[in-house]
Amino acid sequence: MSRITLPALQAMKKDGEKITCLTAYDSSFAALLDGAGVEVLLIGDSLGMVIQGQDSTLPVTLDEMIYHSRCVARGSQRALLMADMPFMADADPLQALLNAGRLMKEGGVQMVKLEGGAMQLETVRRLAAHGIPVCAHLGLLPQSVHKLGGYKVQGHDAKSASQIRDDALALQEAGADILLLECVPAALGAEISHRASVPVIGIGAGPDCDAQVLVLYDMLGITPGKRPKFSRDFTNEQEAVSGDIASAVRRYIEAVKSGSFPAKQHCF
């Protein structure tokens, strides 16, 4: 079985078919999600919070990201694998190139994701020039949580919305293959998705993005504490079978494909 490729995702955007993405951190869950038909598995630095119990994603190391990526790669056969560049792994373009190379060579992923807008343009150019696929993450940047003062919606006012939009298009021009928008108003998510020629993944960015992603543990309702507004517990549904994780994943895929998720209550 061959893996889903970037051209395949680009074709899905062109055809108007929604793309599904979930986080994965180990081989067993990777196999389950892969078998259910999820197109993209994100080995997220969110593992720092949902796996390690940290207060943020910042403590996650590159070696830990490589370890979890390798586990996911062993369990999956079909999905495109994308891994986060952890905090400070992309501090400059050369460092980013070397670390992204390790994620691909040692971790077995096909794409890396990095946070930041215009400041990442040179890094994206460097990675693209060396054949490394890049997902550029905009909006709420979890690695900048202390600078932002918390996990807050971004792009509410005209100035910040314009900056996110301009950064998204500039990153695409620099060579980003996918854009990811987190916690931005649905109208901004729709505008960027319509203007961008590359697939746009949303998490709290409205229903008009080309793809949706959730943290697996959030959509299974097992993350401790309050669930984010943009998420949904797909195990806590009228038709749900208690403990049937595979069915919950299938409901997530169906909801994204049909456009019923995210709904109005999940948007900003």
For each residue, the residues with C-beta under 8 A, 3 or more apart:
1: 77 78
2: 5 78
3: 77 78 79 80 81 110
4: 8 9 39 40 78 79 80
5: 2 8 9 80 110
6: 9 10 80 110 111 133 177 178
7: 10 11
8: 4 5 11 12
9: 4 5 6 12 13 19 39 40 80 178 199 211
10: 6 7 13 14 198 199
11: 7 8 14 15
12: 8 9 15 17 18 19 39 199 210
13: 9 10 16 17 19 198 199 210
14: 10 11
15: 11 12
16: 13
17: 12 13 257
18: 12 210 211 212 256 257 259
19: 9 12 13 39 40 199 201 210 211 212 256
20: 37 38 39 40 211 212 252 253 256 257
21: 38 39 40 41 42 82 201 211 212 213
22: 33 38 40 41 42 213 214 215 216 219 249 252
23: 41 42 43 44 46 47 213 214 215 216 217
24: 29 30 33 41 42 43 72 75 76 216
25: 29 43 44 47 50 51 68 71 72 216
26: 29 30 68 71 72 75
27: 30 31 71 72 74 75
28: 31 32 75
29: 24 25 26 32 33 75 216
30: 24 26 27 33 34 41 71 72 73 74 75 76 79
31: 27 28 34 35 75 76
32: 28 29 35 36 245 246 249
33: 22 24 29 30 36 38 41 76 79 216 249
34: 30 31 38 41 75 76 77 78 79
35: 31 32 246
36: 32 33 246 249 250 253
37: 20 250 253
38: 20 21 22 33 34 41 79 249 253
39: 4 9 12 19 20 21 79 80 211
40: 4 9 19 20 21 22 79 80 81 82 201 211 213
41: 21 22 23 24 30 33 34 38 72 76 79 80 81 82
42: 21 22 23 24 82 83 84 113 213
43: 23 24 25 47 65 68 69 72 81 82 83 84 107 109
44: 23 25 47 57 84 215
45: 48 57 60 65 84 86 87 142 143
46: 23 49 50 57 84 142 215
47: 23 25 43 44 50 51 52 60 64 68
48: 45 51 52 54 56 57 58 59 60
49: 46 52 53 54 55 56 57
50: 25 46 47 215 216 217 223
51: 25 47 48 68
52: 47 48 49 59 60
53: 49
54: 48 49 57 58 59 60
55: 49
56: 48 49 59 142 145
57: 44 45 46 48 49 54 60 84 86 87 142 143 145
58: 48 54 87 143 145
59: 48 52 54 56 87
60: 45 47 48 52 54 57 64 65 84 86 87
61: 64 65 86
62: 65 66 86 89 99 102 103
63: 66 67
64: 47 60 61 67 68 86
65: 43 45 60 61 62 68 69 83 84 85 86 89 103 107
66: 62 63 69 70 102 103 106 107
67: 63 64 70 71
68: 25 26 43 47 51 64 65 71 72
69: 43 65 66 72 73 81 83 103 106 107 108 109
70: 66 67 73 74 106 107 108
71: 25 26 27 30 67 68 74 75
72: 24 25 26 27 30 41 43 68 69 75 76 81 108
73: 30 69 70 76 81 107 108 109
74: 27 30 70 71 108
75: 24 26 27 28 29 30 31 34 71 72
76: 24 30 31 33 34 41 72 73 79 81
77: 1 3 34
78: 1 2 3 4 34
79: 3 4 30 33 34 38 39 40 41 76
80: 3 4 5 6 9 39 40 41 110 111
81: 3 40 41 43 69 72 73 76 108 109 110 111
82: 21 40 41 42 43 109 110 111 112 113 135 178
83: 42 43 65 69 103 107 109 111 112 113
84: 42 43 44 45 46 57 60 65 112 113 114
85: 65 89 90 96 99 100 103 112 113 114 115
86: 45 57 60 61 62 64 65 89 143
87: 45 57 58 59 60 143
88: 91
89: 62 65 85 86 95 96 99
90: 85 95 96 99 100 114 120 123
91: 88 95 96
92: 95 96 123
93: 96 97 122 123 125 126 127
94: 97 98 126
95: 89 90 91 92 98 99
96: 85 89 90 91 92 93 99 100 114 123 126 127
97: 93 94 100 101 126 127 130 132
98: 94 95 101 102
99: 62 85 89 90 95 96 102 103
100: 85 90 96 97 103 104 112 127 132
101: 97 98 104 105 130 132
102: 62 66 98 99 105 106 107
103: 62 65 66 69 83 85 99 100 106 107 109 112
104: 100 101 107 108 109 110 112 132
105: 101 102
106: 66 69 70 102 103
107: 43 65 66 69 70 73 83 102 103 104
108: 69 70 72 73 74 81 104
109: 43 69 73 81 82 83 103 104 112
110: 3 5 6 80 81 82 104 133
111: 6 80 81 82 83 132 133 134 135 177 178
112: 82 83 84 85 100 103 104 109 127 132 133 134 135
113: 42 82 83 84 85 134 135 136 137 180
114: 84 85 90 96 120 123 124 134 135 136 137
115: 85 120 137 141 142 143 144
116: 119 120 136 137 138 141
117: 120 138 163 164 167 170 171
118: 121 166 167 170
119: 116
120: 90 114 115 116 117 123 124 136 171
121: 118 124 125 170 171 174
122: 93 125 126 174
123: 90 92 93 96 114 120 126 127
124: 114 120 121 127 128 134 136 171 174 175 176
125: 93 121 122 128 129 174 175
126: 93 94 96 97 122 123 129 130
127: 93 96 97 100 112 123 124 130 132 134 175
128: 124 125 131 132 134 174 175 176 177
129: 125 126 175
130: 97 101 126 127
131: 128
132: 97 100 101 104 111 112 127 128
133: 6 110 111 112 177 178
134: 111 112 113 114 124 127 128 175 176 177 178
135: 82 111 112 113 114 176 177 178 179 180 201
136: 113 114 116 120 124 168 171 172 176 178 179 180
137: 113 114 115 116 141 180 182
138: 116 117 141 164 167 168 171 179 180 181 182 184
139: 154 155 164 181 182 183 184 205
140: 148 151 152 153 154 182 183 184 204
141: 115 116 137 138 144 145 148 182
142: 45 46 56 57 115 145 151 182
143: 45 57 58 86 87 115
144: 115 141 147 148
145: 56 57 58 141 142 148 150 151
146: 149
147: 144
148: 140 141 144 145 151 152 154
149: 146 152
150: 145
151: 140 142 145 148 183 228
152: 140 148 149 183
153: 140 156 183 184 185 204 268
154: 139 140 148 160 164 182 183 184
155: 139 160 161 164 184 185 188
156: 153 160 161 185 268
157: 160 161
158: 161 162
159: 162 163
160: 154 155 156 157 163 164
161: 155 156 157 158 164 165 184 185 188
162: 158 159 165 166
163: 117 159 160 166 167
164: 117 138 139 154 155 160 161 167 168 181 184 188 192
165: 161 162 168 169 188 191 192 195
166: 118 162 163 169 170
167: 117 118 138 163 164 170 171
168: 136 138 164 165 171 172 179 181 192 196 200
169: 165 166 172 173 192 195 196
170: 117 118 121 166 167 173 174
171: 117 120 121 124 136 138 167 168 174 176 179
172: 136 168 169 176 179 196 197 198
173: 169 170
174: 121 122 124 125 128 170 171
175: 124 125 127 128 129 134
176: 124 128 134 135 136 171 172 179 198
177: 6 111 128 133 134 135 198
178: 6 9 82 111 133 134 135 136 198 199 200 201
179: 135 136 138 168 171 172 176 192 196 198 199 200 201
180: 113 135 136 137 138 200 201 202 203 213
181: 138 139 164 168 184 188 189 192 200 201 202 203 205 209
182: 137 138 139 140 141 142 154 202 203 204 205
183: 139 140 151 152 153 154 203 204 205 230 268
184: 138 139 140 153 154 155 161 164 181 188 189 204 205 206 268
185: 153 155 156 161 188 189 206 267 268
186: 189 190 205 206 207 208 267 268
187: 190 191 206
188: 155 161 164 165 181 184 185 191 192 205 206
189: 181 184 185 186 192 193 200 202 205 206 208 209
190: 186 187 193 194 206 208 209
191: 165 187 188 194 195
192: 164 165 168 169 179 181 188 189 195 196 200
193: 189 190 196 200 202 208 209 210
194: 190 191 208
195: 165 169 191 192
196: 168 169 172 179 192 193 199 200
197: 172
198: 10 13 172 176 177 178 179
199: 9 10 12 13 19 178 179 196 210 211
200: 168 178 179 180 181 189 192 193 196 205 209 210 211
201: 19 21 40 135 178 179 180 181 209 210 211 212 213
202: 180 181 182 189 193 205 206 207 209 211 212 213 262
203: 180 181 182 183 212 213 214 230
204: 140 153 182 183 184 228 229 230 262 266 267 268
205: 139 181 182 183 184 186 188 189 200 202 209
206: 184 185 186 187 188 189 190 202 209 262 267 268
207: 186 202 259 261 262 263 267
208: 186 189 190 193 194
209: 181 189 190 193 200 201 202 205 206 212
210: 12 13 18 19 193 199 200 201
211: 9 18 19 20 21 39 40 199 200 201 202 256
212: 18 19 20 21 201 202 203 209 256 261 262
213: 21 22 23 40 42 180 201 202 203
214: 22 23 203 218 219 230 231 232 252
215: 22 23 44 46 50 218 219 223 231
216: 22 23 24 25 29 33 50 219 220
217: 23 50 220 222 223
218: 214 215 221 223 227 228 231 233
219: 22 214 215 216 231 232 233 234 248 252
220: 216 217 233 234 235 245 248
221: 218 227 233 234 235 236
222: 217
223: 50 215 217 218 227
224:
225:
226:
227: 218 221 223 231 233
228: 151 204 218 231
229: 204 265 266 268
230: 183 203 204 214 262 266 267 268
231: 214 215 218 219 227 228 266
232: 214 219 255 261 262 266
233: 218 219 220 221 227 236 237
234: 219 220 221 237 240 248 249 251 252 255
235: 220 221 240 242 244 245 248
236: 221 233 240
237: 233 234 240 248 251
238:
239: 251
240: 234 235 236 237 244 247 248 251
241: 244 247
242: 235
243:
244: 235 240 241 247 248
245: 32 220 235 248 249
246: 32 35 36 249 250
247: 240 241 244 250 251
248: 219 220 234 235 237 240 244 245 251 252
249: 22 32 33 36 38 234 245 246 252 253
250: 36 37 246 247 253 254
251: 234 237 239 240 247 248 254 255
252: 20 22 214 219 234 248 249 255 256 261
253: 20 36 37 38 249 250 256 257
254: 250 251 257 258
255: 232 234 251 252 258 260 261
256: 18 19 20 211 212 252 253 259 261
257: 17 18 20 253 254
258: 254 255
259: 18 207 256
260: 255 263
261: 207 212 232 252 255 256 266
262: 202 204 206 207 212 230 232 266 267
263: 207 260 266 267
264: 267
265: 229
266: 204 229 230 231 232 261 262 263
267: 185 186 204 206 207 230 262 263 264
268: 153 156 183 184 185 186 204 206 229 230
